[in-house]
Amino acid sequence: MRSKRQNAFNNAEIFGPAMRGNPYPIYHELRESNPVCWDKSLQAWIVTRYEDVAMVLHDSRFSANRIDAATEQIKTPRYRPLLDVMAQKMSEKDEPDHMRLRSLVNKAFAHMALEQWEPLIRNRGNDLLDTFRTTNGGEFINDYSVPLPLLILLQLVGVPTQDTQQVKTWCDDFAVIALNYYTHLSEEKLEKGLRSVQEFRTFLTQRIAELEAQPEDNLLNALIAAEHEGQRLSVEEMLANTFLLLTAGNETTTCLLGNGLAALLEYPDQMQRLRQNPELIPQAVEEFLRFNSPVQYLGRIAKEDLEIHSKPIKKGDLVLPVIASANRDPAKFSNPDILDIDRTDNHHFAFGYGRHFCPGSHLARLEAVVSFEILFEQTREIRLDSMLFTDLKYRKNFPLRCLEKLPLQLDFR
């Protein structure tokens, strides 16, 4: 019986406020003493070791479709339209539906030739960083790492400039639902999510009509035109997966940029080595992704009865593979709690693993590499301003590990 299963680490709230500042000691404890544990508050299995996380994410006995689990949490019929949109995301699909949607999205991405976007990323990044020059510093999260991926992605997708802030608001509301909907959410967050989905549907329907009448060279137009084995995306599928691309490619890159720079501030020797050896920046970005992963965990549903480390996983159970814990597993990574930009054997799970590997990973990596290149090109020194490193706070949306603020002092060249 579920009630007889032990809760994680002395009944404390896993993924709760106490873990927000630094979840890694708890992940270490769970990997060592209880790598597959039942959490009563989440009604889910927590999986923390690298090899087990890999298995859950890759094994076909686990489903990406968490809508039934969400229905158990969100019972009010009013919010059913919200779940219906969630159900159309390719990240919620198993085969063959997942491959059909992913093939259509991949074709659209291939059409865009992302390498051609590097000059735009560099120009946008330089413009944002130039705003820090007048005061020799600024707040990095909200003044750089939030607007950069948002501006790039919205232009890539084909959202008019005047709609940028509104679409950002819709995406933020949707991201809260997308990352938490199968655990527990407040009525306020559900209402905001529902309203944003309804408003975005109206916006997207109008935008599709505009592009059908007058095509443009952007991702949304490519999604409209993409065809796989004679099939195209429906309006609902386009709504859900455009939302997915905007939210996944927006917030996660914001987290990557902030977490990466914070890690270098925590390890000044690594900052200095990277400044002296900028050719290591692509390798360093992979280490940032491993060391403090933007996405902390994913969700899967057991499709049949099975066991992991003798723990009885029942058909229909929610399983949460904690990729941030897997990325700190000493069985896979040497000295995993240390930032090492010279690390080469770095097969982390920051972008997922298996069939659902993030289709926008190339864009996120490119934005991060270019951002750190221009940071070191334009500055002689980067320091944390007006607060201690231990005072840095992370946002309340736990599955997405992102700093609230990162105030900097910059010595420009």
C-alpha positions as CSV (number, residue, x, y, z in Angstrom):
1,M,0.0,0.0,0.0
2,R,1.2,3.5,-0.7
3,S,0.6,4.6,2.9
4,K,3.2,2.2,4.1
5,R,6.0,3.5,1.8
6,Q,8.5,5.8,3.5
7,N,8.7,9.4,2.6
8,A,12.0,10.9,1.6
9,F,14.5,12.2,4.2
10,N,12.6,12.3,7.4
11,N,9.3,13.5,5.9
12,A,10.8,16.8,4.8
13,E,9.2,18.3,1.7
14,I,11.3,17.2,-1.2
15,F,11.7,20.0,-3.8
16,G,10.3,22.4,-1.2
17,P,11.6,25.7,0.1
18,A,14.3,24.2,2.2
19,M,15.9,22.7,-1.0
20,R,15.7,25.8,-3.1
21,G,19.0,27.3,-2.1
22,N,21.1,24.2,-2.5
23,P,19.4,20.9,-3.4
24,Y,22.6,19.0,-4.0
25,P,23.3,17.7,-0.4
26,I,19.8,16.2,-0.4
27,Y,20.4,14.6,-3.8
28,H,23.6,13.2,-2.4
29,E,21.8,11.8,0.6
30,L,19.1,10.1,-1.6
31,R,21.7,8.6,-4.0
32,E,23.6,7.1,-1.1
33,S,20.7,5.9,1.1
34,N,17.5,5.8,-0.9
35,P,18.0,6.1,-4.6
36,V,14.5,5.1,-5.5
37,C,12.1,6.5,-2.9
38,W,8.4,7.1,-2.6
39,D,7.4,10.6,-1.7
40,K,4.0,10.9,-0.1
41,S,3.4,14.6,-0.7
42,L,4.1,14.3,-4.5
43,Q,2.6,10.8,-4.8
44,A,5.7,9.9,-6.9
45,W,8.8,7.9,-7.0
46,I,12.0,10.0,-6.8
47,V,14.9,8.5,-8.9
48,T,18.4,10.0,-8.3
49,R,21.2,7.8,-9.6
50,Y,22.6,8.3,-13.1
51,E,22.1,4.8,-14.4
52,D,18.5,4.7,-13.1
53,V,17.6,8.1,-14.5
54,A,19.0,7.0,-17.9
55,M,16.9,3.9,-17.7
56,V,13.7,5.7,-16.9
57,L,14.2,8.3,-19.6
58,H,15.1,5.6,-22.3
59,D,13.0,2.6,-21.4
60,S,9.7,2.2,-23.3
61,R,8.1,0.9,-20.1
62,F,7.8,4.5,-19.0
63,S,5.4,6.9,-20.7
64,A,6.0,10.6,-21.3
65,N,2.2,11.1,-21.2
66,R,1.5,12.5,-17.8
67,I,-2.0,13.8,-18.5
68,D,-3.8,11.1,-16.4
69,A,-1.5,12.0,-13.5
70,A,-2.4,15.6,-14.0
71,T,-6.1,14.8,-14.0
72,E,-5.7,13.3,-10.6
73,Q,-4.3,16.6,-9.4
74,I,-6.4,19.0,-11.4
75,K,-10.0,17.7,-11.1
76,T,-11.9,20.9,-11.8
77,P,-13.6,20.7,-15.3
78,R,-12.9,24.3,-15.9
79,Y,-9.2,23.6,-16.3
80,R,-9.7,20.7,-18.8
81,P,-8.9,22.9,-21.8
82,L,-5.5,23.6,-20.2
83,L,-4.8,19.8,-19.9
84,D,-6.0,19.4,-23.5
85,V,-3.4,21.7,-24.7
86,M,-0.7,20.0,-22.6
87,A,-1.7,16.7,-24.1
88,Q,-0.8,17.9,-27.6
89,K,2.8,18.7,-26.7
90,M,5.3,16.4,-28.3
91,S,7.0,16.1,-24.9
92,E,3.8,14.4,-23.7
93,K,3.6,11.9,-26.5
94,D,4.8,8.3,-26.8
95,E,5.5,6.6,-30.1
96,P,4.3,6.8,-32.9
97,D,2.7,10.2,-32.1
98,H,5.9,11.6,-30.6
99,M,7.9,10.9,-33.7
100,R,5.3,12.4,-36.0
101,L,5.3,15.7,-34.1
102,R,9.0,15.7,-33.6
103,S,9.7,15.1,-37.3
104,L,7.5,18.0,-38.2
105,V,9.2,20.3,-35.7
106,N,12.7,19.1,-36.8
107,K,11.9,19.9,-40.4
108,A,10.9,23.4,-39.4
109,F,14.1,23.8,-37.4
110,A,16.2,22.5,-40.2
111,H,14.7,25.0,-42.5
112,M,15.9,27.9,-40.3
113,A,19.7,27.1,-40.5
114,L,20.4,28.3,-37.0
115,E,24.1,28.9,-37.7
116,Q,23.0,32.0,-39.6
117,W,21.6,33.4,-36.4
118,E,25.0,33.7,-34.7
119,P,25.5,37.3,-35.9
120,L,22.1,38.3,-34.5
121,I,22.8,36.7,-31.2
122,R,26.2,38.4,-31.0
123,N,24.7,41.8,-31.9
124,R,21.8,41.5,-29.4
125,G,24.2,40.3,-26.7
126,N,26.6,43.2,-27.3
127,D,23.7,45.7,-27.3
128,L,22.4,44.3,-23.9
129,L,25.9,44.3,-22.4
130,D,26.5,47.9,-23.6
131,T,23.7,49.0,-21.2
132,F,26.0,48.0,-18.3
133,R,28.8,50.3,-19.3
134,T,27.4,53.5,-17.9
135,T,27.4,52.2,-14.3
136,N,30.2,49.5,-14.8
137,G,27.7,46.9,-13.8
138,G,24.1,45.8,-13.6
139,E,21.7,43.0,-12.8
140,F,22.6,40.1,-15.2
141,I,19.4,38.0,-15.0
142,N,16.7,40.5,-15.8
143,D,18.9,42.8,-17.9
144,Y,20.7,40.2,-20.0
145,S,19.8,36.5,-19.6
146,V,16.1,37.1,-19.7
147,P,15.8,39.4,-22.7
148,L,18.5,37.7,-24.9
149,P,16.9,34.3,-25.5
150,L,13.5,35.8,-25.5
151,L,14.3,38.3,-28.3
152,I,16.2,35.7,-30.3
153,L,13.5,33.1,-30.0
154,L,10.6,35.4,-30.7
155,Q,12.3,36.6,-33.9
156,L,13.1,33.0,-34.8
157,V,9.5,31.9,-34.3
158,G,8.1,35.0,-36.0
159,V,6.4,37.0,-33.2
160,P,6.2,40.7,-34.1
161,T,8.3,43.0,-31.9
162,Q,5.3,44.9,-30.5
163,D,3.9,41.6,-29.1
164,T,7.1,40.5,-27.3
165,Q,6.2,41.4,-23.7
166,Q,2.7,39.9,-24.0
167,V,4.0,36.7,-25.4
168,K,6.6,36.6,-22.6
169,T,3.8,36.8,-20.0
170,W,1.8,34.1,-21.7
171,C,4.9,31.8,-21.8
172,D,5.8,32.5,-18.2
173,D,2.3,31.5,-17.1
174,F,2.4,28.4,-19.3
175,A,5.8,27.3,-18.1
176,V,4.6,27.2,-14.5
177,I,1.9,24.8,-15.5
178,A,4.1,22.8,-17.9
179,L,6.7,22.0,-15.2
180,N,4.4,21.4,-12.3
181,Y,1.0,20.3,-13.6
182,Y,1.3,16.7,-12.5
183,T,2.3,17.6,-8.9
184,H,0.3,20.4,-7.2
185,L,-0.6,23.9,-8.3
186,S,-2.5,26.7,-6.7
187,E,-5.9,27.9,-8.1
188,E,-4.3,31.3,-8.9
189,K,-1.6,29.7,-11.1
190,L,-4.1,27.5,-12.8
191,E,-6.3,30.5,-13.6
192,K,-3.4,32.4,-15.0
193,G,-2.3,29.4,-17.1
194,L,-5.8,28.9,-18.5
195,R,-6.2,32.6,-19.3
196,S,-2.8,32.7,-21.0
197,V,-3.5,29.6,-23.1
198,Q,-6.8,31.0,-24.3
199,E,-5.3,34.4,-25.2
200,F,-2.3,32.8,-26.9
201,R,-4.7,30.6,-29.0
202,T,-6.5,33.7,-30.2
203,F,-3.1,35.4,-31.0
204,L,-1.7,32.3,-32.8
205,T,-4.8,31.7,-34.8
206,Q,-4.6,35.2,-36.1
207,R,-0.8,35.0,-36.7
208,I,-1.3,31.7,-38.7
209,A,-3.9,33.4,-40.9
210,E,-1.5,36.3,-41.6
211,L,1.3,33.9,-42.5
212,E,-0.9,31.8,-44.8
213,A,-1.9,35.0,-46.6
214,Q,1.7,36.4,-46.7
215,P,4.4,33.9,-45.8
216,E,7.6,35.0,-44.0
217,D,10.9,33.3,-43.3
218,N,10.4,32.2,-39.7
219,L,9.9,29.0,-37.7
220,L,6.1,29.5,-37.3
221,N,5.8,29.7,-41.1
222,A,8.0,26.6,-41.4
223,L,5.7,24.7,-38.9
224,I,2.7,25.6,-41.0
225,A,4.3,24.3,-44.1
226,A,6.0,21.2,-42.6
227,E,4.7,17.9,-43.8
228,H,5.5,14.4,-42.7
229,E,4.0,11.4,-44.5
230,G,1.2,13.5,-45.8
231,Q,0.3,15.0,-42.4
232,R,0.6,18.5,-41.0
233,L,0.2,20.0,-37.6
234,S,-3.3,20.8,-36.5
235,V,-4.0,24.2,-35.0
236,E,-4.1,22.6,-31.5
237,E,-0.8,20.8,-32.1
238,M,0.7,24.0,-33.4
239,L,-0.5,25.9,-30.3
240,A,0.9,23.4,-27.9
241,N,4.2,22.9,-29.6
242,T,4.8,26.6,-30.3
243,F,4.2,27.2,-26.6
244,L,6.6,24.3,-25.8
245,L,9.3,25.8,-28.1
246,L,8.9,29.3,-26.7
247,T,8.9,28.3,-23.0
248,A,11.6,25.5,-23.3
249,G,13.9,27.7,-25.3
250,N,13.3,30.9,-23.3
251,E,13.4,30.1,-19.6
252,T,16.0,27.3,-19.8
253,T,18.5,29.4,-21.6
254,T,18.0,32.2,-19.1
255,C,18.8,29.7,-16.3
256,L,21.8,28.4,-18.2
257,L,23.4,31.8,-18.6
258,G,22.8,32.9,-15.0
259,N,23.8,29.5,-13.5
260,G,26.9,29.4,-15.7
261,L,28.1,32.9,-14.7
262,A,27.3,32.2,-11.0
263,A,29.4,29.1,-11.2
264,L,32.3,31.0,-12.5
265,L,32.0,33.6,-9.8
266,E,32.0,30.7,-7.2
267,Y,35.1,29.3,-8.8
268,P,37.3,32.2,-9.8
269,D,40.2,30.0,-10.8
270,Q,37.9,28.5,-13.5
271,M,36.8,32.0,-14.5
272,Q,40.5,33.0,-15.0
273,R,41.3,29.9,-16.9
274,L,38.3,30.5,-19.2
275,R,39.3,34.1,-19.7
276,Q,42.8,33.1,-20.7
277,N,41.6,30.2,-22.9
278,P,38.3,31.3,-24.6
279,E,38.6,28.3,-26.9
280,L,37.3,26.3,-23.9
281,I,34.0,28.1,-23.8
282,P,31.9,25.4,-25.7
283,Q,33.3,22.8,-23.3
284,A,32.7,25.1,-20.3
285,V,29.0,25.5,-21.3
286,E,28.6,21.7,-21.1
287,E,30.0,21.8,-17.6
288,F,27.7,24.6,-16.6
289,L,24.8,22.5,-17.8
290,R,26.0,19.5,-15.8
291,F,27.0,21.4,-12.6
292,N,23.8,23.3,-12.0
293,S,21.2,22.0,-14.5
294,P,18.4,24.4,-15.5
295,V,15.8,21.6,-15.5
296,Q,16.0,19.7,-12.2
297,Y,13.7,16.7,-12.9
298,L,11.3,15.3,-15.5
299,G,8.2,13.1,-15.2
300,R,7.3,9.7,-16.5
301,I,4.5,7.2,-15.9
302,A,5.1,3.5,-15.4
303,K,3.2,1.6,-18.1
304,E,3.4,-1.7,-16.3
305,D,4.5,-3.2,-12.9
306,L,8.3,-3.3,-12.5
307,E,11.0,-3.0,-10.0
308,I,14.0,-0.6,-9.6
309,H,16.4,-1.6,-6.8
310,S,13.8,-3.9,-5.5
311,K,11.3,-1.1,-5.1
312,P,7.8,-2.1,-6.5
313,I,6.8,0.5,-9.2
314,K,3.2,-0.1,-10.1
315,K,1.5,0.5,-13.4
316,G,0.3,4.1,-13.4
317,D,2.8,5.3,-10.8
318,L,4.4,8.7,-11.4
319,V,8.2,8.6,-11.6
320,L,10.4,11.6,-11.3
321,P,13.9,11.1,-12.7
322,V,16.1,13.8,-11.1
323,I,18.5,14.8,-13.9
324,A,20.2,17.4,-11.7
325,S,21.1,14.6,-9.2
326,A,22.2,12.2,-12.0
327,N,24.5,15.0,-13.3
328,R,26.3,15.0,-9.8
329,D,26.5,11.2,-9.5
330,P,30.1,10.2,-8.5
331,A,29.5,6.8,-10.1
332,K,29.5,8.7,-13.5
333,F,31.5,11.9,-12.9
334,S,34.8,12.4,-11.1
335,N,34.6,15.1,-8.4
336,P,31.0,15.9,-9.4
337,D,30.5,18.7,-6.9
338,I,33.4,20.7,-8.4
339,L,33.1,22.9,-11.4
340,D,35.8,21.7,-13.9
341,I,35.7,23.4,-17.3
342,D,38.4,20.9,-18.5
343,R,36.0,18.0,-18.1
344,T,35.7,16.2,-21.4
345,D,33.8,13.0,-20.6
346,N,30.6,15.0,-19.9
347,H,27.5,13.0,-20.9
348,H,25.1,15.0,-18.8
349,F,21.2,14.9,-19.0
350,A,20.6,18.6,-18.9
351,F,18.7,18.4,-22.3
352,G,17.1,15.1,-21.5
353,Y,18.0,11.7,-22.9
354,G,16.6,9.3,-25.5
355,R,13.7,10.0,-27.7
356,H,12.7,13.3,-26.0
357,F,16.1,14.9,-26.1
358,C,15.5,18.7,-26.4
359,P,15.2,19.7,-30.1
360,G,16.3,23.3,-29.3
361,S,19.5,22.3,-27.5
362,H,21.6,23.6,-30.4
363,L,20.1,27.1,-30.1
364,A,20.6,27.2,-26.3
365,R,24.2,26.1,-26.6
366,L,24.9,28.7,-29.4
367,E,23.3,31.5,-27.3
368,A,25.4,30.5,-24.3
369,V,28.7,30.2,-26.2
370,V,28.3,33.5,-27.9
371,S,27.2,35.2,-24.6
372,F,30.3,34.1,-22.7
373,E,32.5,35.0,-25.7
374,I,31.3,38.6,-25.7
375,L,31.4,38.8,-21.8
376,F,35.1,38.0,-21.9
377,E,35.8,40.0,-25.0
378,Q,34.3,43.2,-23.5
379,T,35.5,42.9,-19.9
380,R,38.7,42.6,-17.9
381,E,37.0,41.4,-14.7
382,I,33.5,40.3,-13.5
383,R,32.6,40.5,-9.8
384,L,29.5,39.9,-7.8
385,D,28.1,43.3,-6.6
386,S,26.5,44.2,-3.2
387,M,25.9,40.7,-1.9
388,L,27.7,37.5,-0.9
389,F,27.6,34.5,-3.2
390,T,25.7,32.6,-0.4
391,D,23.0,35.2,-0.5
392,L,22.0,34.5,-4.1
393,K,18.3,33.3,-4.3
394,Y,16.6,31.0,-6.7
395,R,13.1,31.4,-8.1
396,K,10.2,29.5,-6.5
397,N,9.5,27.4,-9.5
398,F,11.7,24.5,-8.3
399,P,11.8,22.3,-11.5
400,L,13.4,25.2,-13.3
401,R,16.5,26.2,-11.3
402,C,17.0,29.9,-12.1
403,L,18.5,32.8,-10.1
404,E,16.2,35.7,-9.2
405,K,19.0,38.2,-9.5
406,L,22.7,38.3,-10.2
407,P,24.1,41.8,-9.5
408,L,27.5,42.4,-11.2
409,Q,30.4,44.8,-11.2
410,L,32.2,44.8,-14.6
411,D,35.5,46.3,-15.5
412,F,35.1,47.0,-19.2
413,R,38.0,47.1,-21.7
